[in-house]
């Protein structure tokens, strides 16, 4: 069924019968895309086991709407690379530079960076954002 292997981006819910958990995971992963996967369970060990085995970027467990401004949005495989939203989405637009100041410089100049942390965990100075 093509509807089960292509991203429809529409309100469609194809249902497929399966006999084992492994079979369900294999059917779900048998696609070239991997934006999101959804399943229902009350068993926490099964939830972690299935979530780890699914080849998707986002997983909804007992939930149909998983998008949130604090959650990274993005997929695996041909559903794209990178993330939007959350601090991980911001990182997609940044170039990282590491600067190491030796102890002798710190003692000589008594250098102290004016910095603060924001809720995303980034360190901001006057001109740069450090991750």
Secondary structure, DSSP 8 states (H G I E B T S, - for coil): -GGGTS---SS-------SSHHHHHHHHH-SSEESEEEE--S-HHHHHHHHHH--SSEEEES-S----TTS-B--EETT-SS-BSHHHHHHTT---------HHHHHHHT-----EE-TTS-EE-SS-EE-
